[in-house]
Amino acid sequence: MKARVHVMLKTGVLDPQGEAVRHALGALGFDGVEAVRQGKVIELDLAETDRAKAETAVKAMCEKLLANTVIERYEVELV
Amino acid sequence: MKARVHVMLKTGVLDPQGEAVRHALGALGFDGVEAVRQGKVIELDLAETDRAKAETAVKAMCEKLLANTVIERYEVELV
């Protein structure tokens, strides 16, 4: 089973990387880009075939390693 | 209009970051993680309201700045 995890900075947390991208897009002539947020996407290939168990495992991975839950939020999507 | 861009290393390109995550998950006791690939996700807030025009603009941004198309592939999703 495949899982895809999105890890983004929480709303309100300053995102200097996203801000740098927004600035660079403006400098390249792309107008009308109002805001940019940049995050991580992690694709996992799991041996687990049970959907519920896979979701529980991936959430535990996020809490323990993949996301810093003080400043980041995550979304788990099973494919 | 909001757009979400996924930028991942192409299949076959070595992903040391993903490999490090896979190794760390194993060390934390998460068995059955067969492969991990890590990429970027970029969320854009656009002033453009026309769907087709927004998609064209975001693809141009990917080609020029957001992705290195030699080793990376991108997916554009309008929300």
Backbone of each chain as nested JSON, in Angstrom:
{
  "chains": [
    {"id": "A", "residues": [
      {"number": 1, "name": "MET", "atoms": {"N": [0.843, -1.193, 0.0], "CA": [0.0, 0.0, 0.0], "C": [0.886, 1.254, 0.0]}},
      {"number": 2, "name": "LYS", "atoms": {"N": [0.438, 2.261, -0.762], "CA": [1.213, 3.503, -0.825], "C": [0.537, 4.585, -0.004]}},
      {"number": 3, "name": "ALA", "atoms": {"N": [1.349, 5.396, 0.632], "CA": [0.804, 6.522, 1.393], "C": [1.542, 7.783, 0.987]}},
      {"number": 4, "name": "ARG", "atoms": {"N": [0.815, 8.878, 1.006], "CA": [1.426, 10.163, 0.696], "C": [1.155, 11.09, 1.881]}},
      {"number": 5, "name": "VAL", "atoms": {"N": [2.203, 11.684, 2.388], "CA": [2.069, 12.578, 3.544], "C": [2.471, 13.988, 3.128]}},
      {"number": 6, "name": "HIS", "atoms": {"N": [1.623, 14.954, 3.443], "CA": [1.967, 16.359, 3.236], "C": [2.308, 16.971, 4.574]}},
      {"number": 7, "name": "VAL", "atoms": {"N": [3.422, 17.637, 4.661], "CA": [3.796, 18.336, 5.882], "C": [3.958, 19.816, 5.536]}},
      {"number": 8, "name": "MET", "atoms": {"N": [3.114, 20.642, 6.134], "CA": [3.16, 22.084, 5.87], "C": [3.324, 22.836, 7.19]}},
      {"number": 9, "name": "LEU", "atoms": {"N": [3.938, 23.997, 7.127], "CA": [3.986, 24.854, 8.308], "C": [2.558, 25.277, 8.661]}},
      {"number": 10, "name": "LYS", "atoms": {"N": [2.252, 25.357, 9.961], "CA": [0.922, 25.789, 10.383], "C": [0.671, 27.222, 9.952]}},
      {"number": 11, "name": "THR", "atoms": {"N": [-0.601, 27.562, 9.784], "CA": [-0.969, 28.94, 9.457], "C": [-0.459, 29.838, 10.577]}},
      {"number": 12, "name": "GLY", "atoms": {"N": [0.144, 30.946, 10.198], "CA": [0.645, 31.872, 11.211], "C": [2.13, 31.698, 11.48]}},
      {"number": 13, "name": "VAL", "atoms": {"N": [2.671, 30.544, 11.094], "CA": [4.113, 30.343, 11.257], "C": [4.8, 30.912, 10.015]}},
      {"number": 14, "name": "LEU", "atoms": {"N": [5.778, 31.768, 10.219], "CA": [6.483, 32.413, 9.112], "C": [7.146, 31.369, 8.22]}},
      {"number": 15, "name": "ASP", "atoms": {"N": [6.995, 31.519, 6.906], "CA": [7.546, 30.56, 5.956], "C": [8.541, 31.275, 5.043]}},
      {"number": 16, "name": "PRO", "atoms": {"N": [9.787, 31.437, 5.463], "CA": [10.758, 32.211, 4.676], "C": [11.044, 31.585, 3.306]}},
      {"number": 17, "name": "GLN", "atoms": {"N": [10.957, 30.259, 3.228], "CA": [11.205, 29.571, 1.961], "C": [10.103, 29.932, 0.939]}},
      {"number": 18, "name": "GLY", "atoms": {"N": [8.861, 29.877, 1.407], "CA": [7.73, 30.249, 0.544], "C": [7.826, 31.71, 0.133]}},
      {"number": 19, "name": "GLU", "atoms": {"N": [8.232, 32.542, 1.077], "CA": [8.352, 33.978, 0.816], "C": [9.442, 34.235, -0.25]}},
      {"number": 20, "name": "ALA", "atoms": {"N": [10.536, 33.478, -0.167], "CA": [11.618, 33.605, -1.153], "C": [11.128, 33.198, -2.538]}},
      {"number": 21, "name": "VAL", "atoms": {"N": [10.308, 32.143, -2.596], "CA": [9.758, 31.693, -3.889], "C": [8.843, 32.781, -4.459]}},
      {"number": 22, "name": "ARG", "atoms": {"N": [8.004, 33.355, -3.604], "CA": [7.068, 34.404, -4.056], "C": [7.847, 35.584, -4.635]}},
      {"number": 23, "name": "HIS", "atoms": {"N": [8.913, 35.959, -3.945], "CA": [9.736, 37.072, -4.385], "C": [10.397, 36.749, -5.731]}},
      {"number": 24, "name": "ALA", "atoms": {"N": [10.936, 35.537, -5.844], "CA": [11.619, 35.134, -7.079], "C": [10.643, 35.087, -8.251]}},
      {"number": 25, "name": "LEU", "atoms": {"N": [9.405, 34.612, -7.998], "CA": [8.406, 34.573, -9.076], "C": [8.087, 35.985, -9.553]}},
      {"number": 26, "name": "GLY", "atoms": {"N": [7.976, 36.911, -8.611], "CA": [7.727, 38.309, -8.968], "C": [8.863, 38.867, -9.82]}},
      {"number": 27, "name": "ALA", "atoms": {"N": [10.096, 38.553, -9.426], "CA": [11.273, 39.044, -10.156], "C": [11.336, 38.461, -11.564]}},
      {"number": 28, "name": "LEU", "atoms": {"N": [10.772, 37.263, -11.743], "CA": [10.76, 36.629, -13.072], "C": [9.59, 37.123, -13.931]}},
      {"number": 29, "name": "GLY", "atoms": {"N": [8.768, 38.015, -13.381], "CA": [7.681, 38.591, -14.164], "C": [6.341, 37.911, -13.976]}},
      {"number": 30, "name": "PHE", "atoms": {"N": [6.239, 36.979, -13.041], "CA": [4.935, 36.351, -12.779], "C": [4.174, 37.224, -11.785]}},
      {"number": 31, "name": "ASP", "atoms": {"N": [3.226, 37.993, -12.326], "CA": [2.449, 38.857, -11.445], "C": [1.257, 38.073, -10.893]}},
      {"number": 32, "name": "GLY", "atoms": {"N": [0.657, 38.616, -9.875], "CA": [-0.577, 38.022, -9.359], "C": [-0.371, 36.806, -8.496]}},
      {"number": 33, "name": "VAL", "atoms": {"N": [0.868, 36.608, -8.009], "CA": [1.08, 35.536, -7.035], "C": [0.996, 36.171, -5.656]}},
      {"number": 34, "name": "GLU", "atoms": {"N": [-0.104, 35.909, -4.965], "CA": [-0.37, 36.633, -3.72], "C": [0.324, 36.029, -2.51]}},
      {"number": 35, "name": "ALA", "atoms": {"N": [0.431, 34.715, -2.479], "CA": [1.092, 34.067, -1.335], "C": [1.628, 32.712, -1.772]}},
      {"number": 36, "name": "VAL", "atoms": {"N": [2.711, 32.302, -1.155], "CA": [3.312, 31.0, -1.433], "C": [3.664, 30.341, -0.108]}},
      {"number": 37, "name": "ARG", "atoms": {"N": [3.297, 29.078, 0.047], "CA": [3.712, 28.299, 1.214], "C": [4.408, 27.065, 0.675]}},
      {"number": 38, "name": "GLN", "atoms": {"N": [5.554, 26.747, 1.256], "CA": [6.255, 25.555, 0.78], "C": [6.319, 24.504, 1.882]}},
      {"number": 39, "name": "GLY", "atoms": {"N": [6.105, 23.272, 1.505], "CA": [6.163, 22.176, 2.47], "C": [6.828, 20.956, 1.873]}},
      {"number": 40, "name": "LYS", "atoms": {"N": [6.688, 19.843, 2.59], "CA": [7.301, 18.591, 2.138], "C": [6.219, 17.607, 1.765]}},
      {"number": 41, "name": "VAL", "atoms": {"N": [6.54, 16.748, 0.815], "CA": [5.663, 15.621, 0.531], "C": [6.515, 14.358, 0.62]}},
      {"number": 42, "name": "ILE", "atoms": {"N": [5.994, 13.371, 1.335], "CA": [6.744, 12.138, 1.544], "C": [5.889, 10.976, 1.054]}},
      {"number": 43, "name": "GLU", "atoms": {"N": [6.411, 10.214, 0.106], "CA": [5.689, 9.056, -0.418], "C": [6.288, 7.787, 0.168]}},
      {"number": 44, "name": "LEU", "atoms": {"N": [5.426, 6.976, 0.77], "CA": [5.873, 5.761, 1.444], "C": [5.293, 4.529, 0.756]}},
      {"number": 45, "name": "ASP", "atoms": {"N": [6.124, 3.527, 0.533], "CA": [5.64, 2.215, 0.091], "C": [5.604, 1.317, 1.313]}},
      {"number": 46, "name": "LEU", "atoms": {"N": [4.416, 0.853, 1.662], "CA": [4.269, 0.061, 2.884], "C": [3.952, -1.395, 2.555]}},
      {"number": 47, "name": "ALA", "atoms": {"N": [4.471, -2.309, 3.374], "CA": [4.167, -3.727, 3.21], "C": [2.737, -4.014, 3.686]}},
      {"number": 48, "name": "GLU", "atoms": {"N": [2.267, -3.223, 4.648], "CA": [0.923, -3.369, 5.223], "C": [-0.157, -3.298, 4.13]}},
      {"number": 49, "name": "THR", "atoms": {"N": [-1.14, -4.189, 4.192], "CA": [-2.205, -4.151, 3.182], "C": [-3.531, -3.694, 3.781]}},
      {"number": 50, "name": "ASP", "atoms": {"N": [-3.623, -3.711, 5.117], "CA": [-4.86, -3.273, 5.771], "C": [-4.876, -1.74, 5.85]}},
      {"number": 51, "name": "ARG", "atoms": {"N": [-5.929, -1.146, 5.306], "CA": [-6.022, 0.313, 5.211], "C": [-5.964, 1.008, 6.567]}},
      {"number": 52, "name": "ALA", "atoms": {"N": [-6.762, 0.525, 7.505], "CA": [-6.839, 1.171, 8.819], "C": [-5.494, 1.079, 9.548]}},
      {"number": 53, "name": "LYS", "atoms": {"N": [-4.878, -0.115, 9.495], "CA": [-3.587, -0.29, 10.163], "C": [-2.516, 0.591, 9.524]}},
      {"number": 54, "name": "ALA", "atoms": {"N": [-2.55, 0.669, 8.187], "CA": [-1.565, 1.498, 7.482], "C": [-1.714, 2.956, 7.902]}},
      {"number": 55, "name": "GLU", "atoms": {"N": [-2.959, 3.431, 7.98], "CA": [-3.186, 4.828, 8.353], "C": [-2.684, 5.105, 9.77]}},
      {"number": 56, "name": "THR", "atoms": {"N": [-2.976, 4.19, 10.68], "CA": [-2.504, 4.353, 12.065], "C": [-0.979, 4.405, 12.103]}},
      {"number": 57, "name": "ALA", "atoms": {"N": [-0.334, 3.499, 11.355], "CA": [1.13, 3.453, 11.351], "C": [1.708, 4.753, 10.799]}},
      {"number": 58, "name": "VAL", "atoms": {"N": [1.135, 5.235, 9.701], "CA": [1.686, 6.446, 9.076], "C": [1.493, 7.657, 9.992]}},
      {"number": 59, "name": "LYS", "atoms": {"N": [0.347, 7.714, 10.681], "CA": [0.13, 8.825, 11.625], "C": [1.166, 8.782, 12.744]}},
      {"number": 60, "name": "ALA", "atoms": {"N": [1.478, 7.58, 13.225], "CA": [2.505, 7.447, 14.268], "C": [3.866, 7.908, 13.738]}},
      {"number": 61, "name": "MET", "atoms": {"N": [4.173, 7.566, 12.488], "CA": [5.44, 8.015, 11.872], "C": [5.504, 9.539, 11.815]}},
      {"number": 62, "name": "CYS", "atoms": {"N": [4.368, 10.163, 11.477], "CA": [4.328, 11.625, 11.4], "C": [4.598, 12.233, 12.774]}},
      {"number": 63, "name": "GLU", "atoms": {"N": [3.914, 11.707, 13.79], "CA": [4.066, 12.251, 15.141], "C": [5.503, 12.098, 15.64]}},
      {"number": 64, "name": "LYS", "atoms": {"N": [6.125, 10.947, 15.313], "CA": [7.446, 10.657, 15.866], "C": [8.599, 11.229, 15.054]}},
      {"number": 65, "name": "LEU", "atoms": {"N": [8.434, 11.29, 13.723], "CA": [9.588, 11.658, 12.896], "C": [9.3, 12.671, 11.792]}},
      {"number": 66, "name": "LEU", "atoms": {"N": [8.224, 12.436, 11.048], "CA": [8.084, 13.177, 9.791], "C": [7.706, 14.647, 9.974]}},
      {"number": 67, "name": "ALA", "atoms": {"N": [6.937, 14.939, 11.007], "CA": [6.507, 16.325, 11.202], "C": [6.916, 16.818, 12.581]}},
      {"number": 68, "name": "ASN", "atoms": {"N": [7.185, 18.102, 12.663], "CA": [7.397, 18.748, 13.952], "C": [6.053, 19.377, 14.309]}},
      {"number": 69, "name": "THR", "atoms": {"N": [5.275, 18.68, 15.14], "CA": [3.881, 19.091, 15.34], "C": [3.717, 20.396, 16.117]}},
      {"number": 70, "name": "VAL", "atoms": {"N": [4.816, 20.939, 16.617], "CA": [4.723, 22.252, 17.269], "C": [4.445, 23.332, 16.209]}},
      {"number": 71, "name": "ILE", "atoms": {"N": [5.11, 23.204, 15.078], "CA": [4.968, 24.25, 14.051], "C": [4.415, 23.721, 12.725]}},
      {"number": 72, "name": "GLU", "atoms": {"N": [4.292, 22.401, 12.601], "CA": [3.836, 21.846, 11.319], "C": [2.56, 21.03, 11.486]}},
      {"number": 73, "name": "ARG", "atoms": {"N": [1.75, 20.999, 10.423], "CA": [0.587, 20.116, 10.383], "C": [0.827, 19.097, 9.271]}},
      {"number": 74, "name": "TYR", "atoms": {"N": [0.194, 17.949, 9.397], "CA": [0.37, 16.938, 8.359], "C": [-0.974, 16.369, 7.915]}},
      {"number": 75, "name": "GLU", "atoms": {"N": [-0.972, 15.848, 6.7], "CA": [-2.157, 15.177, 6.137], "C": [-1.687, 13.848, 5.588]}},
      {"number": 76, "name": "VAL", "atoms": {"N": [-2.409, 12.789, 5.909], "CA": [-2.072, 11.464, 5.394], "C": [-3.118, 11.071, 4.355]}},
      {"number": 77, "name": "GLU", "atoms": {"N": [-2.639, 10.561, 3.227], "CA": [-3.526, 10.164, 2.133], "C": [-3.06, 8.773, 1.686]}},
      {"number": 78, "name": "LEU", "atoms": {"N": [-3.972, 7.804, 1.703], "CA": [-3.589, 6.46, 1.249], "C": [-3.961, 6.314, -0.22]}},
      {"number": 79, "name": "VAL", "atoms": {"N": [-3.033, 5.773, -0.992], "CA": [-3.264, 5.697, -2.446], "C": [-3.536, 4.228, -2.844]}}
    ]},
    {"id": "B", "residues": [
      {"number": 1, "name": "MET", "atoms": {"N": [-7.586, 32.089, -7.002], "CA": [-7.51, 30.639, -7.237], "C": [-6.255, 30.077, -6.576]}},
      {"number": 2, "name": "LYS", "atoms": {"N": [-6.408, 28.872, -6.011], "CA": [-5.26, 28.256, -5.351], "C": [-4.712, 27.13, -6.216]}},
      {"number": 3, "name": "ALA", "atoms": {"N": [-3.411, 26.982, -6.206], "CA": [-2.781, 25.887, -6.939], "C": [-1.822, 25.172, -6.001]}},
      {"number": 4, "name": "ARG", "atoms": {"N": [-1.721, 23.86, -6.216], "CA": [-0.786, 23.071, -5.416], "C": [0.138, 22.353, -6.397]}},
      {"number": 5, "name": "VAL", "atoms": {"N": [1.432, 22.5, -6.203], "CA": [2.416, 21.886, -7.092], "C": [3.214, 20.857, -6.304]}},
      {"number": 6, "name": "HIS", "atoms": {"N": [3.308, 19.649, -6.864], "CA": [4.182, 18.63, -6.272], "C": [5.425, 18.529, -7.122]}},
      {"number": 7, "name": "VAL", "atoms": {"N": [6.578, 18.581, -6.499], "CA": [7.837, 18.397, -7.224], "C": [8.55, 17.201, -6.608]}},
      {"number": 8, "name": "MET", "atoms": {"N": [8.738, 16.147, -7.411], "CA": [9.393, 14.927, -6.928], "C": [10.572, 14.612, -7.829]}},
      {"number": 9, "name": "LEU", "atoms": {"N": [11.581, 13.958, -7.273], "CA": [12.68, 13.474, -8.101], "C": [12.132, 12.429, -9.067]}},
      {"number": 10, "name": "LYS", "atoms": {"N": [12.631, 12.407, -10.284], "CA": [12.186, 11.406, -11.267], "C": [12.565, 10.005, -10.806]}},
      {"number": 11, "name": "THR", "atoms": {"N": [11.803, 9.022, -11.264], "CA": [12.114, 7.635, -10.949], "C": [13.519, 7.337, -11.474]}},
      {"number": 12, "name": "GLY", "atoms": {"N": [14.32, 6.68, -10.668], "CA": [15.674, 6.345, -11.101], "C": [16.72, 7.319, -10.589]}},
      {"number": 13, "name": "VAL", "atoms": {"N": [16.259, 8.516, -10.187], "CA": [17.213, 9.479, -9.61], "C": [17.334, 9.159, -8.117]}},
      {"number": 14, "name": "LEU", "atoms": {"N": [18.547, 9.006, -7.654], "CA": [18.791, 8.661, -6.252], "C": [18.219, 9.734, -5.324]}},
      {"number": 15, "name": "ASP", "atoms": {"N": [17.529, 9.296, -4.269], "CA": [16.897, 10.228, -3.332], "C": [17.466, 10.001, -1.934]}},
      {"number": 16, "name": "PRO", "atoms": {"N": [18.61, 10.605, -1.629], "CA": [19.258, 10.356, -0.335], "C": [18.412, 10.797, 0.859]}},
      {"number": 17, "name": "GLN", "atoms": {"N": [17.61, 11.851, 0.673], "CA": [16.754, 12.351, 1.743], "C": [15.682, 11.301, 2.092]}},
      {"number": 18, "name": "GLY", "atoms": {"N": [15.049, 10.756, 1.053], "CA": [14.051, 9.705, 1.259], "C": [14.673, 8.479, 1.897]}},
      {"number": 19, "name": "GLU", "atoms": {"N": [15.88, 8.152, 1.459], "CA": [16.586, 6.985, 1.976], "C": [16.894, 7.174, 3.466]}},
      {"number": 20, "name": "ALA", "atoms": {"N": [17.276, 8.388, 3.833], "CA": [17.556, 8.691, 5.235], "C": [16.293, 8.545, 6.087]}},
      {"number": 21, "name": "VAL", "atoms": {"N": [15.161, 8.99, 5.54], "CA": [13.892, 8.856, 6.266], "C": [13.549, 7.374, 6.437]}},
      {"number": 22, "name": "ARG", "atoms": {"N": [13.729, 6.574, 5.385], "CA": [13.425, 5.146, 5.458], "C": [14.279, 4.495, 6.553]}},
      {"number": 23, "name": "HIS", "atoms": {"N": [15.548, 4.84, 6.565], "CA": [16.465, 4.282, 7.551], "C": [16.046, 4.686, 8.971]}},
      {"number": 24, "name": "ALA", "atoms": {"N": [15.7, 5.953, 9.147], "CA": [15.315, 6.448, 10.472], "C": [14.027, 5.785, 10.945]}},
      {"number": 25, "name": "LEU", "atoms": {"N": [13.083, 5.565, 10.03], "CA": [11.83, 4.892, 10.408], "C": [12.124, 3.472, 10.883]}},
      {"number": 26, "name": "GLY", "atoms": {"N": [13.025, 2.784, 10.174], "CA": [13.426, 1.429, 10.575], "C": [14.039, 1.433, 11.974]}},
      {"number": 27, "name": "ALA", "atoms": {"N": [14.903, 2.431, 12.224], "CA": [15.573, 2.524, 13.521], "C": [14.577, 2.808, 14.644]}},
      {"number": 28, "name": "LEU", "atoms": {"N": [13.461, 3.475, 14.305], "CA": [12.437, 3.781, 15.313], "C": [11.472, 2.613, 15.513]}},
      {"number": 29, "name": "GLY", "atoms": {"N": [11.675, 1.527, 14.76], "CA": [10.849, 0.342, 14.955], "C": [9.678, 0.217, 13.995]}},
      {"number": 30, "name": "PHE", "atoms": {"N": [9.598, 1.09, 13.007], "CA": [8.536, 0.969, 12.008], "C": [8.999, 0.004, 10.922]}},
      {"number": 31, "name": "ASP", "atoms": {"N": [8.511, -1.224, 11.0], "CA": [8.897, -2.219, 10.002], "C": [7.962, -2.111, 8.799]}},
      {"number": 32, "name": "GLY", "atoms": {"N": [8.369, -2.731, 7.728], "CA": [7.491, -2.814, 6.563], "C": [7.431, -1.543, 5.748]}},
      {"number": 33, "name": "VAL", "atoms": {"N": [8.406, -0.648, 5.939], "CA": [8.476, 0.526, 5.065], "C": [9.467, 0.18, 3.958]}},
      {"number": 34, "name": "GLU", "atoms": {"N": [8.949, -0.051, 2.753], "CA": [9.807, -0.584, 1.693], "C": [10.577, 0.49, 0.922]}},
      {"number": 35, "name": "ALA", "atoms": {"N": [9.958, 1.62, 0.757], "CA": [10.642, 2.691, 0.036], "C": [10.059, 4.025, 0.46]}},
      {"number": 36, "name": "VAL", "atoms": {"N": [10.886, 5.051, 0.431], "CA": [10.44, 6.408, 0.763], "C": [11.023, 7.363, -0.279]}},
      {"number": 37, "name": "ARG", "atoms": {"N": [10.18, 8.243, -0.803], "CA": [10.66, 9.306, -1.69], "C": [10.189, 10.617, -1.083]}},
      {"number": 38, "name": "GLN", "atoms": {"N": [11.072, 11.584, -1.044], "CA": [10.671, 12.871, -0.489], "C": [10.723, 13.965, -1.542]}},
      {"number": 39, "name": "GLY", "atoms": {"N": [9.73, 14.802, -1.536], "CA": [9.689, 15.887, -2.502], "C": [9.17, 17.164, -1.865]}},
      {"number": 40, "name": "LYS", "atoms": {"N": [8.872, 18.13, -2.721], "CA": [8.394, 19.423, -2.232], "C": [6.943, 19.615, -2.629]}},
      {"number": 41, "name": "VAL", "atoms": {"N": [6.217, 20.349, -1.813], "CA": [4.876, 20.771, -2.205], "C": [4.821, 22.287, -2.048]}},
      {"number": 42, "name": "ILE", "atoms": {"N": [4.319, 22.947, -3.075], "CA": [4.276, 24.409, -3.075], "C": [2.829, 24.839, -3.292]}},
      {"number": 43, "name": "GLU", "atoms": {"N": [2.289, 25.592, -2.355], "CA": [0.91, 26.083, -2.472], "C": [0.937, 27.544, -2.867]}},
      {"number": 44, "name": "LEU", "atoms": {"N": [0.241, 27.853, -3.952], "CA": [0.253, 29.217, -4.481], "C": [-1.146, 29.815, -4.418]}},
      {"number": 45, "name": "ASP", "atoms": {"N": [-1.244, 31.053, -3.972], "CA": [-2.494, 31.817, -4.059], "C": [-2.358, 32.743, -5.253]}},
      {"number": 46, "name": "LEU", "atoms": {"N": [-3.228, 32.557, -6.239], "CA": [-3.117, 33.343, -7.47], "C": [-4.275, 34.327, -7.588]}},
      {"number": 47, "name": "ALA", "atoms": {"N": [-3.975, 35.495, -8.178], "CA": [-5.027, 36.481, -8.414], "C": [-5.899, 36.037, -9.6]}},
      {"number": 48, "name": "GLU", "atoms": {"N": [-5.292, 35.293, -10.525], "CA": [-5.984, 34.8, -11.73], "C": [-7.231, 33.98, -11.351]}},
      {"number": 49, "name": "THR", "atoms": {"N": [-8.339, 34.208, -12.056], "CA": [-9.552, 33.449, -11.75], "C": [-9.888, 32.458, -12.864]}},
      {"number": 50, "name": "ASP", "atoms": {"N": [-9.279, 32.635, -14.051], "CA": [-9.529, 31.721, -15.165], "C": [-8.685, 30.449, -14.973]}},
      {"number": 51, "name": "ARG", "atoms": {"N": [-9.364, 29.3, -14.963], "CA": [-8.702, 28.021, -14.677], "C": [-7.583, 27.695, -15.671]}},
      {"number": 52, "name": "ALA", "atoms": {"N": [-7.888, 27.837, -16.967], "CA": [-6.916, 27.479, -18.004], "C": [-5.684, 28.386, -17.938]}},
      {"number": 53, "name": "LYS", "atoms": {"N": [-5.943, 29.684, -17.77], "CA": [-4.83, 30.649, -17.699], "C": [-3.977, 30.389, -16.471]}},
      {"number": 54, "name": "ALA", "atoms": {"N": [-4.631, 30.072, -15.338], "CA": [-3.893, 29.796, -14.102], "C": [-3.0, 28.572, -14.292]}},
      {"number": 55, "name": "GLU", "atoms": {"N": [-3.544, 27.537, -14.922], "CA": [-2.761, 26.318, -15.115], "C": [-1.547, 26.586, -16.005]}},
      {"number": 56, "name": "THR", "atoms": {"N": [-1.761, 27.339, -17.082], "CA": [-0.648, 27.68, -17.969], "C": [0.427, 28.454, -17.211]}},
      {"number": 57, "name": "ALA", "atoms": {"N": [-0.001, 29.418, -16.393], "CA": [0.959, 30.241, -15.648], "C": [1.753, 29.382, -14.664]}},
      {"number": 58, "name": "VAL", "atoms": {"N": [1.062, 28.497, -13.948], "CA": [1.748, 27.684, -12.941], "C": [2.735, 26.723, -13.619]}},
      {"number": 59, "name": "LYS", "atoms": {"N": [2.352, 26.185, -14.783], "CA": [3.289, 25.307, -15.5], "C": [4.538, 26.075, -15.92]}},
      {"number": 60, "name": "ALA", "atoms": {"N": [4.348, 27.31, -16.356], "CA": [5.509, 28.128, -16.731], "C": [6.397, 28.384, -15.506]}},
      {"number": 61, "name": "MET", "atoms": {"N": [5.762, 28.618, -14.343], "CA": [6.538, 28.829, -13.1], "C": [7.361, 27.588, -12.763]}},
      {"number": 62, "name": "CYS", "atoms": {"N": [6.759, 26.41, -12.972], "CA": [7.473, 25.156, -12.686], "C": [8.683, 25.019, -13.594]}},
      {"number": 63, "name": "GLU", "atoms": {"N": [8.47, 25.287, -14.884], "CA": [9.557, 25.124, -15.854], "C": [10.702, 26.094, -15.565]}},
      {"number": 64, "name": "LYS", "atoms": {"N": [10.335, 27.322, -15.156], "CA": [11.356, 28.363, -14.98], "C": [12.0, 28.367, -13.61]}},
      {"number": 65, "name": "LEU", "atoms": {"N": [11.247, 28.005, -12.577], "CA": [11.786, 28.183, -11.228], "C": [11.565, 27.02, -10.28]}},
      {"number": 66, "name": "LEU", "atoms": {"N": [10.338, 26.494, -10.244], "CA": [9.992, 25.605, -9.121], "C": [10.602, 24.211, -9.231]}},
      {"number": 67, "name": "ALA", "atoms": {"N": [10.796, 23.725, -10.468], "CA": [11.346, 22.376, -10.625], "C": [12.593, 22.409, -11.489]}},
      {"number": 68, "name": "ASN", "atoms": {"N": [13.494, 21.49, -11.204], "CA": [14.641, 21.282, -12.077], "C": [14.263, 20.101, -12.969]}},
      {"number": 69, "name": "THR", "atoms": {"N": [13.804, 20.412, -14.186], "CA": [13.185, 19.367, -15.016], "C": [14.169, 18.319, -15.535]}},
      {"number": 70, "name": "VAL", "atoms": {"N": [15.441, 18.535, -15.299], "CA": [16.409, 17.496, -15.673], "C": [16.247, 16.281, -14.749]}},
      {"number": 71, "name": "ILE", "atoms": {"N": [16.055, 16.547, -13.474], "CA": [15.968, 15.44, -12.517], "C": [14.631, 15.367, -11.773]}},
      {"number": 72, "name": "GLU", "atoms": {"N": [13.784, 16.377, -11.96], "CA": [12.524, 16.397, -11.217], "C": [11.318, 16.425, -12.151]}},
      {"number": 73, "name": "ARG", "atoms": {"N": [10.21, 15.84, -11.665], "CA": [8.941, 15.948, -12.378], "C": [7.987, 16.734, -11.493]}},
      {"number": 74, "name": "TYR", "atoms": {"N": [7.014, 17.385, -12.121], "CA": [6.06, 18.154, -11.313], "C": [4.629, 17.839, -11.72]}},
      {"number": 75, "name": "GLU", "atoms": {"N": [3.721, 18.07, -10.792], "CA": [2.285, 17.906, -11.03], "C": [1.606, 19.169, -10.542]}},
      {"number": 76, "name": "VAL", "atoms": {"N": [0.719, 19.705, -11.366], "CA": [-0.026, 20.909, -10.974], "C": [-1.47, 20.515, -10.701]}},
      {"number": 77, "name": "GLU", "atoms": {"N": [-1.988, 21.004, -9.607], "CA": [-3.362, 20.682, -9.198], "C": [-4.018, 22.007, -8.813]}},
      {"number": 78, "name": "LEU", "atoms": {"N": [-5.136, 22.334, -9.454], "CA": [-5.827, 23.579, -9.09], "C": [-6.912, 23.261, -8.083]}},
      {"number": 79, "name": "VAL", "atoms": {"N": [-6.964, 24.074, -7.025], "CA": [-7.923, 23.771, -5.94], "C": [-9.093, 24.776, -6.003]}}
    ]}
  ]
}
